[in-house]
Amino acid sequence: MATRAVLADLGRAFARHFGIELAVESVGGVDAAKRVAAGETFDLVILASDAIDKLAAAGHVVPGRIDLVRSPVAVAVKTGAAKPDLGSEAALKAAVLAARTIGYSTGPSGTHLMKLFERWGVADEVARRTVQAPPGVPVASLVVKGEVELGFQQLAELMHVPGVEVVGLLPAGAAFITTFSAAFGRGSAQAAAARAALDFINSPEGADIKRRHGMEPAA
């Protein structure tokens, strides 16, 4: 889901240049990996790099992943709400302990957050105040509804969402970057077009589009 908006923009730009439409289906990463593993045919599969590696090791995608973007994790609040201090890891920990509710995802950002709470020794203390968004449901939607006070997710999934204000990225010591990568699907009949799409995604024009969505090129 973190790549949904950027892939939509990249797909439109690719179509303008090459006349080839990209049909992008965005679902939660957990569900996407399950569908690929179950044998659904896709020309390209785009997931967090470790998920791509696991699918390749199991023979579900063509080996040789192509890294696309580096995506940081950010913190958001509802528009108009007080913004906590994120200037240091200690400040972030204090903000977490002061928050009434904390939202996180089933993806890499959520996994990182749970490990961070464990390292801080506060996992049990905040467990009753954490809300995990279901697969495919943006944490931003929970923030907008007031169901969580602090929302943690990929910056790309929090920025530009009406009703949400991004406080900032996770500070040094607590920061986390997810690399999203692509692999060619098994049994694709569109290998040449898929290769052209990836070449465009990792082109200079593609890099500009990535940055507009809060991501940095990984290649």
C-alpha positions in Angstrom: 0.0 0.0 0.0 2.9 2.4 0.6 3.6 2.4 -3.1 0.0 2.8 -4.3 0.1 6.5 -5.0 3.6 6.7 -6.4 2.9 3.7 -8.7 -0.3 5.4 -10.0 1.7 8.5 -10.9 4.5 6.5 -12.4 2.0 4.4 -14.4 0.4 7.5 -15.9 3.8 8.9 -16.9 4.9 5.6 -18.4 1.7 5.4 -20.4 2.2 8.9 -21.8 5.7 8.0 -23.0 5.2 4.5 -24.2 1.5 4.1 -24.8 1.4 1.1 -22.5 -1.2 1.1 -19.6 -0.1 -0.3 -16.3 -2.9 -2.0 -14.4 -1.8 -1.6 -10.7 -3.6 -3.6 -8.0 -2.6 -2.3 -4.6 -3.4 -4.5 -1.5 -1.7 -5.0 1.9 1.8 -6.5 1.6 0.8 -9.6 3.6 -2.2 -10.3 1.2 -0.1 -9.5 -1.8 2.6 -12.1 -0.8 0.0 -14.7 -0.1 -1.6 -14.2 -3.5 1.7 -14.5 -5.3 2.6 -17.6 -3.3 -0.8 -19.1 -4.1 0.0 -19.0 -7.8 -1.7 -15.9 -9.1 0.0 -14.6 -12.2 1.4 -11.0 -12.2 3.8 -9.4 -14.7 5.5 -7.5 -11.8 5.4 -7.9 -8.0 6.4 -4.9 -5.9 6.8 -5.5 -2.1 9.3 -4.8 0.6 12.7 -6.2 -0.4 12.7 -8.9 2.3 9.3 -10.1 1.1 10.5 -10.2 -2.5 13.5 -12.2 -1.4 11.3 -14.8 0.4 9.1 -15.2 -2.7 12.1 -15.6 -4.9 13.7 -18.2 -2.6 10.4 -20.2 -2.7 10.3 -20.0 -6.5 7.2 -17.8 -6.7 8.9 -14.9 -8.6 11.9 -14.7 -11.0 15.1 -14.4 -9.0 17.0 -11.1 -9.1 15.0 -8.3 -7.4 15.2 -4.7 -8.6 15.2 -2.1 -5.9 12.9 0.8 -6.6 12.5 3.2 -3.6 13.6 3.9 -0.1 10.7 4.9 2.1 11.0 6.4 5.6 8.6 5.9 8.5 6.8 9.0 9.8 4.5 10.0 12.6 1.1 11.8 12.1 -1.6 13.4 14.1 -5.1 14.6 13.3 -5.2 18.1 11.7 -5.2 20.7 14.5 -4.0 18.4 17.2 -0.9 19.1 19.3 2.3 17.9 17.6 4.7 16.0 19.9 8.4 16.6 20.0 10.3 14.2 17.8 13.7 15.8 18.0 15.3 12.8 19.6 14.7 9.1 20.4 14.1 10.1 24.0 11.5 12.6 22.9 9.8 10.1 20.7 9.6 7.6 23.6 8.1 10.3 25.8 5.5 11.0 23.1 4.6 7.4 22.8 4.2 7.0 26.6 2.0 10.2 26.7 -0.3 9.2 23.8 -3.7 7.9 24.6 -3.7 5.6 21.5 -1.1 4.6 19.0 -1.8 3.3 15.4 0.5 1.1 13.4 0.3 -1.2 10.4 0.8 -4.9 9.6 3.7 -3.9 7.3 7.4 -3.3 7.9 6.8 0.0 9.7 4.6 -1.8 12.2 7.1 -4.6 12.8 9.8 -2.0 13.4 7.6 -0.1 15.9 6.9 -3.2 17.9 10.6 -4.0 18.1 11.3 -0.4 19.1 8.8 -0.7 22.0 10.5 -4.0 23.1 13.9 -2.3 23.0 12.6 0.5 25.1 11.0 -1.9 27.6 7.6 -0.4 27.2 5.8 -3.0 25.1 3.6 -4.3 27.9 2.9 -0.7 29.1 1.6 0.5 25.7 0.0 -2.8 24.5 -3.5 -1.8 25.6 -3.2 1.6 23.8 -2.0 0.3 20.4 -4.3 -0.3 17.5 -3.2 -2.3 14.5 -4.8 -1.2 11.2 -6.2 -4.3 9.3 -4.2 -5.3 6.2 -4.9 -2.7 3.4 -6.4 -0.1 5.8 -4.2 3.0 6.0 -3.2 4.2 9.5 -4.1 7.7 8.3 -7.8 6.7 8.2 -7.6 5.8 11.9 -6.0 9.1 12.7 -8.7 11.0 10.8 -11.5 9.2 12.6 -9.9 10.0 15.9 -9.4 6.3 16.7 -5.7 6.8 17.3 -3.9 9.9 18.6 -0.5 9.0 17.1 -0.2 7.2 13.7 3.0 5.5 12.6 3.4 4.4 8.9 5.4 5.0 5.8 5.6 8.7 5.0 4.1 8.1 1.6 0.9 6.7 3.2 0.5 9.7 5.6 1.3 12.7 3.5 -1.3 14.5 1.4 -4.2 12.8 3.3 -6.9 15.3 4.2 -7.3 15.6 7.9 -3.9 14.3 8.8 -0.7 16.3 9.7 2.7 14.7 9.4 4.7 15.6 12.5 8.0 14.3 11.1 10.1 11.3 10.5 11.3 9.0 13.2 14.5 10.5 14.7 18.0 9.2 14.6 18.4 6.0 16.6 14.8 5.1 16.0 14.5 5.7 12.3 13.6 3.0 9.8 13.8 2.9 6.1 12.0 0.3 4.0 13.3 -0.6 0.5 10.5 -1.5 -1.8 11.6 -3.7 -4.7 10.2 -5.4 -7.8 10.5 -8.9 -9.3 9.2 -10.4 -12.5 6.3 -12.7 -12.0 6.4 -16.3 -13.1 4.5 -17.1 -16.2 4.1 -13.5 -17.4 3.3 -13.0 -21.1 4.4 -9.3 -20.8 8.1 -9.6 -20.0 9.3 -6.9 -22.4 6.7 -4.4 -21.3 7.4 -5.2 -17.6 11.1 -4.6 -18.2 10.3 -1.3 -19.9 8.1 -0.2 -17.0 10.9 -1.0 -14.5 13.4 0.9 -16.6 11.2 3.9 -16.6 10.4 3.7 -12.9 14.2 3.8 -12.2 14.8 6.6 -14.7 15.5 10.3 -13.8 11.9 11.2 -14.5 10.8 8.4 -12.2 13.1 9.6 -9.5 11.4 13.0 -9.5 8.0 11.4 -9.1 9.3 9.2 -6.3 10.5 12.3 -4.4 7.2 14.0 -4.7 5.7 11.1 -2.8 8.2 11.3 0.1 10.5 8.5 -1.2 14.1 8.4 -2.4 15.3 6.4 -5.4 16.9 3.1 -4.4 18.8 2.7 -7.6 
